[in-house]
């Protein structure tokens, strides 16, 4: 059912020059952190998080059942006919959003554990906090 996936501003960047598309980096002295002026990259650069909000948009095909049927062809007579008016499956889009959110979380956690994974949650937290401390020092 998914027909397209967009990260950040995606294909809408196709008319921009490179210097217009890239996210300029700034430094926030109050938060002591690097930021992007925009998030056109959708939080992903070079296949990894750049620290900004991960922005993913999924485009789903329309549900196959319509309340106002379209024209079709009768399989037996080969003559033009109207499709049967059936129920409308309106729960597909909300269900997809739950699936996509969980798949994205699973993929992010997979790489998080690849970097910080240990034998238990306490070791993972220790490795993660140690890494944050390291980042503060650079």
N, CA, C and O of each residue as an XYZ file, in Angstrom:
552
protein
N       0.810     -1.202      0.000
C       0.000      0.000      0.000
C       0.853      1.265      0.000
O       0.385      2.322     -0.424
N       2.094      1.173      0.468
C       2.960      2.350      0.497
C       3.523      2.592     -0.899
O       4.117      1.695     -1.496
N       3.339      3.791     -1.415
C       3.784      4.126     -2.762
C       4.982      5.053     -2.770
O       5.697      5.116     -3.770
N       5.224      5.778     -1.682
C       6.373      6.684     -1.628
C       6.755      6.953     -0.176
O       5.913      6.943      0.722
N       8.032      7.191      0.023
C       8.549      7.568      1.334
C       9.403      8.814      1.131
O      10.253      8.862      0.242
N       9.165      9.814      1.964
C       9.927     11.052      1.867
C      10.620     11.306      3.197
O       9.995     11.234      4.255
N      11.905     11.604      3.139
C      12.658     11.991      4.337
C      12.951     13.478      4.201
O      13.515     13.912      3.196
N      12.571     14.261      5.207
C      12.762     15.707      5.126
C      11.851     16.300      4.074
O      10.690     15.912      3.950
N      12.383     17.240      3.321
C      11.568     17.878      2.292
C      11.608     17.105      0.978
O      10.931     17.478      0.020
N      12.394     16.033      0.923
C      12.375     15.086     -0.190
C      12.431     15.687     -1.571
O      13.213     16.600     -1.836
N      11.592     15.167     -2.454
C      11.642     15.536     -3.865
C      11.266     16.988     -4.116
O      11.549     17.522     -5.189
N      10.632     17.634     -3.143
C      10.306     19.050     -3.338
C      11.570     19.903     -3.445
O      11.503     21.074     -3.816
N      12.719     19.315     -3.120
C      14.007     20.022     -3.248
C      14.536     20.018     -4.679
O      15.560     20.646     -4.950
N      13.873     19.335     -5.590
C      14.434     19.132     -6.924
C      14.675     20.425     -7.699
O      15.458     20.430     -8.649
N      14.028     21.507     -7.322
C      14.247     22.765     -8.032
C      15.211     23.698     -7.299
O      15.478     24.804     -7.767
N      15.732     23.257     -6.156
C      16.645     24.095     -5.386
C      18.091     23.876     -5.811
O      18.459     22.794     -6.268
N      18.894     24.900     -5.657
C      20.338     24.755     -5.825
C      20.884     24.051     -4.586
O      20.246     24.059     -3.533
N      22.050     23.450     -4.710
C      22.653     22.757     -3.571
C      22.761     23.635     -2.344
O      22.447     23.199     -1.237
N      23.211     24.891     -2.530
C      23.370     25.781     -1.378
C      22.036     26.144     -0.737
O      21.995     26.540      0.428
N      20.935     26.012     -1.493
C      19.614     26.291     -0.935
C      19.046     25.076     -0.204
O      18.233     25.213      0.710
N      19.477     23.907     -0.610
C      18.931     22.688     -0.032
C      19.608     22.278      1.271
O      18.956     21.758      2.177
N      20.899     22.509      1.361
C      21.631     22.074      2.552
C      21.170     22.816      3.801
O      20.750     23.971      3.730
N      21.251     22.145      4.935
C      20.883     22.733      6.217
C      22.120     23.381      6.839
O      23.083     22.695      7.182
N      22.085     24.705      6.980
C      23.217     25.388      7.601
C      23.305     25.023      9.076
O      22.289     24.864      9.752
N      24.530     24.893      9.562
C      24.774     24.516     10.953
C      25.022     25.778     11.771
O      25.778     26.660     11.365
N      24.370     25.846     12.933
C      24.584     26.943     13.872
C      24.952     26.339     15.231
O      24.882     25.125     15.426
N      25.340     27.201     16.151
C      25.660     26.730     17.505
C      24.833     27.532     18.500
O      24.868     28.762     18.490
N      24.096     26.846     19.351
C      23.276     27.470     20.378
C      24.079     27.478     21.675
O      24.242     26.438     22.314
N      24.581     28.655     22.063
C      25.444     28.756     23.254
C      24.686     28.478     24.552
O      25.271     27.981     25.514
N      23.394     28.795     24.587
C      22.635     28.542     25.818
C      22.430     27.044     26.042
O      22.499     26.566     27.174
N      22.180     26.314     24.968
C      21.984     24.868     25.089
C      23.270     24.086     24.849
O      23.306     22.865     25.002
N      24.333     24.813     24.467
C      25.623     24.189     24.175
C      25.465     23.031     23.197
O      25.929     21.916     23.434
N      24.784     23.340     22.075
C      24.566     22.281     21.094
C      24.535     22.868     19.689
O      24.218     24.040     19.486
N      24.871     22.028     18.742
C      24.811     22.394     17.333
C      23.388     22.187     16.838
O      22.719     21.235     17.239
N      22.936     23.059     15.986
C      21.580     22.984     15.432
C      21.645     23.254     13.941
O      22.653     23.740     13.427
N      20.572     22.938     13.262
C      20.424     23.277     11.856
C      19.412     24.413     11.751
O      18.425     24.430     12.487
N      19.648     25.368     10.840
C      18.687     26.456     10.644
C      17.382     25.911     10.076
O      16.305     26.416     10.392
N      17.477     24.885      9.243
C      16.306     24.222      8.669
C      16.483     22.728      8.911
O      17.521     22.294      9.409
N      15.493     21.964      8.567
C      15.607     20.510      8.697
C      15.200     19.861      7.375
O      14.424     18.905      7.356
N      15.726     20.382      6.283
C      15.386     19.831      4.967
C      15.838     18.377      4.834
O      15.221     17.600      4.107
N      16.906     18.011      5.528
C      17.412     16.634      5.469
C      16.536     15.668      6.255
O      16.726     14.454      6.173
N      15.584     16.189      7.012
C      14.691     15.320      7.778
C      15.377     14.599      8.912
O      14.938     13.523      9.318
N      16.452     15.176      9.432
C      17.145     14.571     10.563
C      18.102     13.458     10.188
O      18.733     12.863     11.062
N      18.220     13.167      8.892
C      19.079     12.076      8.429
C      20.086     12.636      7.431
O      19.703     13.236      6.426
N      21.361     12.441      7.707
C      22.419     12.833      6.778
C      23.445     11.709      6.725
O      23.905     11.226      7.759
N      23.795     11.305      5.530
C      24.774     10.236      5.379
C      24.323      8.934      6.022
O      25.147      8.131      6.459
N      23.019      8.728      6.078
C      22.480      7.494      6.638
C      22.424      7.464      8.152
O      22.152      6.418      8.741
N      22.682      8.613      8.801
C      22.600      8.630     10.262
C      21.916      9.901     10.748
O      21.805     10.884     10.017
N      21.467      9.861     11.980
C      20.790     11.012     12.556
C      21.764     12.172     12.704
O      22.917     11.984     13.092
N      21.286     13.376     12.391
C      22.111     14.560     12.605
C      21.692     15.289     13.880
O      22.165     16.394     14.145
N      20.819     14.685     14.661
C      20.375     15.266     15.923
C      19.091     16.056     15.820
O      18.501     16.407     16.841
N      18.647     16.343     14.617
C      17.386     17.054     14.435
C      16.233     16.049     14.475
O      16.454     14.838     14.491
N      15.026     16.556     14.492
C      13.846     15.685     14.489
C      13.833     14.878     13.197
O      14.004     15.431     12.111
N      13.629     13.568     13.318
C      13.550     12.712     12.141
C      12.159     12.881     11.537
O      11.147     12.577     12.169
N      12.133     13.373     10.303
C      10.897     13.727      9.607
C      10.723     12.789      8.417
O      11.421     12.901      7.409
N       9.773     11.862      8.556
C       9.495     10.893      7.495
C       8.023     11.012      7.127
O       7.158     11.044      8.002
N       7.746     11.078      5.836
C       6.363     11.099      5.373
C       6.150      9.903      4.454
O       6.966      9.628      3.575
N       5.059      9.206      4.666
C       4.706      8.030      3.877
C       3.471      8.358      3.046
O       2.507      8.924      3.561
N       3.498      8.006      1.766
C       2.323      8.182      0.908
C       1.742      6.797      0.657
O       2.433      5.879      0.215
N       0.462      6.675      0.948
C      -0.228      5.396      0.819
C      -1.215      5.472     -0.338
O      -1.828      6.514     -0.570
N      -1.366      4.378     -1.055
C      -2.356      4.353     -2.132
C      -3.747      4.467     -1.526
O      -3.955      4.100     -0.370
N      -4.693      4.971     -2.298
C      -6.061      5.064     -1.780
C      -6.604      3.661     -1.464
O      -6.194      2.670     -2.068
N      -7.513      3.607     -0.527
C      -8.125      2.320     -0.197
C      -8.898      1.810     -1.416
O      -9.438      2.613     -2.176
N      -8.960      0.493     -1.614
C      -9.548     -0.046     -2.835
C     -11.074      0.009     -2.883
O     -11.657     -0.119     -3.960
N     -11.718      0.191     -1.760
C     -13.181      0.231     -1.771
C     -13.644      1.682     -1.737
O     -13.188      2.480     -0.918
N     -14.564      2.005     -2.649
C     -15.056      3.373     -2.765
C     -16.557      3.419     -2.542
O     -17.275      2.472     -2.862
N     -17.020      4.526     -1.992
C     -18.457      4.711     -1.825
C     -19.111      5.115     -3.156
O     -20.310      4.905     -3.338
N     -18.347      5.684     -4.074
C     -18.862      5.971     -5.424
C     -18.009      5.160     -6.400
O     -16.892      5.563     -6.722
N     -18.519      4.031     -6.872
C     -17.742      3.085     -7.680
C     -17.208      3.674     -8.987
O     -17.769      4.620     -9.539
N     -16.121      3.096     -9.456
C     -15.510      3.461    -10.733
C     -15.968      2.487    -11.817
O     -16.541      1.435    -11.532
N     -15.706      2.858    -13.040
C     -16.017      1.957    -14.151
C     -15.007      0.814    -14.184
O     -13.853      0.971    -13.787
N     -15.462     -0.321    -14.659
C     -14.623     -1.508    -14.773
C     -15.101     -2.314    -15.973
O     -15.882     -1.818    -16.786
N     -14.640     -3.541    -16.086
C     -15.079     -4.435    -17.157
C     -15.571     -5.732    -16.529
O     -14.906     -6.293    -15.658
N     -16.721     -6.205    -16.963
C     -17.268     -7.476    -16.502
C     -16.377     -8.595    -17.042
O     -16.169     -8.684    -18.252
N     -15.856     -9.436    -16.176
C     -14.914    -10.487    -16.556
C     -15.530    -11.505    -17.521
O     -14.825    -12.053    -18.368
N     -16.824    -11.760    -17.403
C     -17.460    -12.760    -18.266
C     -17.890    -12.170    -19.608
O     -17.593    -12.730    -20.663
N     -18.584    -11.044    -19.561
C     -19.130    -10.471    -20.798
C     -18.134     -9.556    -21.515
O     -18.324     -9.236    -22.689
N     -17.106     -9.146    -20.837
C     -16.085     -8.222    -21.368
C     -16.657     -6.838    -21.682
O     -16.022     -6.040    -22.372
N     -17.862     -6.558    -21.170
C     -18.489     -5.270    -21.395
C     -18.217     -4.334    -20.218
O     -17.975     -4.763    -19.090
N     -18.268     -3.042    -20.529
C     -18.060     -2.059    -19.479
C     -19.165     -2.172    -18.440
O     -20.328     -2.400    -18.774
N     -18.787     -2.009    -17.178
C     -19.740     -2.097    -16.070
C     -19.264     -1.162    -14.964
O     -18.192     -0.562    -15.045
N     -20.083     -1.058    -13.945
C     -19.690     -0.277    -12.770
C     -19.257     -1.240    -11.675
O     -19.884     -2.280    -11.469
N     -18.207     -0.900    -10.989
C     -17.764     -1.725     -9.861
C     -18.850     -1.723     -8.795
O     -19.662     -0.802     -8.712
N     -18.845     -2.762     -7.991
C     -19.832     -2.886     -6.926
C     -19.484     -1.900     -5.803
O     -18.322     -1.743     -5.429
N     -20.510     -1.252     -5.286
C     -20.313     -0.364     -4.135
C     -20.186     -1.247     -2.904
O     -21.096     -2.000     -2.557
N     -19.029     -1.133     -2.253
C     -18.770     -1.987     -1.092
C     -18.527     -1.137      0.138
O     -18.625      0.090      0.110
N     -18.214     -1.811      1.191
C     -17.876     -1.107      2.433
C     -16.662     -0.223      2.207
O     -15.919     -0.419      1.245
N     -16.462      0.718      3.060
C     -15.293      1.581      2.970
C     -14.370      1.265      4.135
O     -14.733      1.470      5.293
N     -13.195      0.774      3.837
C     -12.219      0.397      4.858
C     -11.444      1.649      5.269
O     -10.366      1.919      4.739
N     -11.988      2.395      6.197
C     -11.392      3.682      6.566
C     -10.304      3.560      7.625
O      -9.696      4.566      7.990
N     -10.045      2.367      8.123
C      -9.060      2.233      9.202
C      -7.643      1.970      8.685
O      -6.725      1.832      9.494
N      -7.438      1.897      7.384
C      -6.120      1.539      6.851
C      -5.058      2.600      7.116
O      -3.932      2.253      7.470
N      -5.378      3.868      6.958
C      -4.379      4.930      7.132
C      -3.902      5.028      8.583
O      -2.694      5.035      8.816
N      -4.804      5.102      9.567
C      -4.313      5.143     10.951
C      -3.493      3.901     11.321
O      -2.514      4.000     12.060
N      -3.888      2.750     10.815
C      -3.140      1.529     11.099
C      -1.735      1.610     10.513
O      -0.770      1.197     11.155
N      -1.616      2.141      9.294
C      -0.304      2.270      8.664
C       0.598      3.198      9.471
O       1.794      2.937      9.600
N       0.039      4.275     10.014
C       0.869      5.206     10.781
C       1.470      4.520     12.000
O       2.614      4.795     12.361
N       0.725      3.644     12.629
C       1.242      2.900     13.781
C       2.359      1.959     13.338
O       3.394      1.863     13.997
N       2.145      1.266     12.221
C       3.156      0.339     11.712
C       4.442      1.088     11.341
O       5.535      0.674     11.729
N       4.312      2.184     10.596
C       5.491      2.944     10.151
C       6.258      3.502     11.346
O       7.486      3.426     11.386
N       5.550      4.055     12.307
C       6.213      4.602     13.494
C       7.003      3.519     14.224
O       8.122      3.759     14.676
N       6.427      2.346     14.335
C       7.111      1.258     15.034
C       8.279      0.693     14.238
O       9.301      0.334     14.823
N       8.153      0.608     12.921
C       9.267      0.142     12.093
C      10.422      1.131     12.187
O      11.576      0.726     12.328
N      10.116      2.442     12.107
C      11.166      3.461     12.230
C      11.845      3.365     13.592
O      13.071      3.437     13.677
N      11.062      3.204     14.655
C      11.635      3.076     16.004
C      12.509      1.833     16.106
O      13.571      1.868     16.728
N      12.070      0.741     15.503
C      12.834     -0.505     15.529
C      14.178     -0.331     14.823
O      15.210     -0.767     15.332
N      14.163      0.306     13.650
C      15.404      0.519     12.893
C      16.357      1.434     13.668
O      17.555      1.163     13.747
N      15.823      2.506     14.232
C      16.661      3.424     15.019
C      17.250      2.690     16.218
O      18.439      2.830     16.505
N      16.438      1.913     16.916
C      16.930      1.185     18.094
C      17.961      0.134     17.702
O      18.909     -0.117     18.446
N      17.783     -0.469     16.558
C      18.762     -1.462     16.089
C      20.154     -0.842     15.977
O      21.142     -1.434     16.411
N      20.223      0.360     15.389
C      21.517      1.020     15.255
C      22.005      1.601     16.577
O      23.211      1.652     16.822
N      21.087      2.037     17.426
C      21.455      2.505     18.762
C      22.128      1.370     19.534
O      23.173      1.561     20.157
N      21.515      0.189     19.483
C      22.085     -0.962     20.195
C      23.385     -1.442     19.557
O      24.250     -1.994     20.236
N      23.518     -1.230     18.253
C      24.769     -1.594     17.593
C      25.920     -0.760     18.163
O      27.037     -1.253     18.325
N      25.631      0.510     18.463
C      26.661      1.384     19.012
C      26.827      1.201     20.514
O      27.952      1.128     21.009
N      25.705      1.127     21.252
C      25.779      1.128     22.719
C      25.408     -0.204     23.362
O      25.457     -0.330     24.585
N      25.038     -1.199     22.561
C      24.524     -2.446     23.103
C      25.494     -3.162     24.027
O      26.683     -3.289     23.735
N      24.977     -3.610     25.110
C      25.727     -4.381     26.098
C      24.843     -5.548     26.527
O      23.946     -5.957     25.790
N      25.099     -6.083     27.720
C      24.330     -7.233     28.193
C      23.016     -6.866     28.864
O      22.107     -7.693     28.923
N      22.896     -5.641     29.373
C      21.674     -5.266     30.075
C      21.458     -3.757     29.974
O      22.332     -3.024     29.511
N      20.294     -3.307     30.409
C      19.924     -1.895     30.266
C      20.862     -0.975     31.033
O      21.115      0.146     30.592
N      21.380     -1.422     32.166
C      22.285     -0.582     32.959
C      23.586     -0.311     32.196
O      24.094      0.810     32.213
N      24.113     -1.319     31.540
C      25.331     -1.143     30.749
C      25.076     -0.272     29.519
O      25.926      0.531     29.134
N      23.908     -0.434     28.908
C      23.546      0.396     27.749
C      23.468      1.861     28.167
O      24.006      2.735     27.488
N      22.791      2.127     29.297
C      22.681      3.505     29.793
C      24.050      4.080     30.118
O      24.327      5.239     29.813
N      24.894      3.285     30.728
C      26.232      3.759     31.081
C      27.026      4.109     29.820
O      27.681      5.149     29.768
N      26.969      3.255     28.818
C      27.681      3.523     27.564
C      27.127      4.761     26.875
O      27.886      5.568     26.339
N      25.808      4.913     26.889
C      25.174      6.072     26.250
C      25.552      7.365     26.971
O      25.926      8.345     26.327
N      25.458      7.373     28.294
C      25.796      8.578     29.058
C      27.283      8.905     28.956
O      27.665     10.075     28.949
N      28.102      7.896     28.880
C      29.536      8.116     28.674
C      29.784      8.784     27.327
O      30.637      9.664     27.214
N      29.043      8.367     26.312
C      29.175      8.973     24.989
C      28.710     10.428     25.007
O      29.347     11.286     24.396
N      27.603     10.714     25.703
C      27.132     12.103     25.812
C      28.165     12.971     26.505
O      28.385     14.114     26.105
N      28.809     12.432     27.554
C      29.870     13.177     28.244
C      31.031     13.455     27.306
O      31.585     14.554     27.298
N      31.393     12.462     26.520
C      32.461     12.627     25.540
C      32.126     13.755     24.563
O      32.990     14.568     24.233
N      30.870     13.807     24.098
C      30.456     14.844     23.169
C      30.521     16.235     23.787
O      30.837     17.203     23.096
N      30.226     16.347     25.081
C      30.322     17.630     25.762
C      31.759     18.138     25.783
O      32.004     19.343     25.733
N      32.694     17.219     25.856
C      34.110     17.576     25.999
C      34.781     17.939     24.677
O      35.883     18.488     24.674
N      34.129     17.639     23.556
C      34.799     17.957     22.296
C      34.375     19.312     21.749
O      34.851     19.727     20.692
